[in-house]
């Protein structure tokens, strides 16, 4: 898993994402928070190496990078669930990254 994490981190850094001040996981009911983020970069999960893809309706499945109240944030718009068939390692992979 370490190698996959490093590969994903490199991909995100190459896209211009630097270390955020905060990470936010936006699940059901919280996805609209992105409307107040000054978005710099938005990447669908399907384009990110090693990321699972959210299958729950209403979970957009995007990684959002930008500013919120003057702080850099990295938001996961959509979560991954064990009940969707993902392993625990896959479901927690984005948080590890």
Secondary structure, 3 states (H helix, E strand, C coil): CHHHHHHHHHHHHHCCCCCCCEEEEECCCCHHHHHHCEEEEEEEHHHCCCCCCCCCCCCCCEEEEEEECCEEEEEEECCCCHHHCCCHHHHHHHHHC
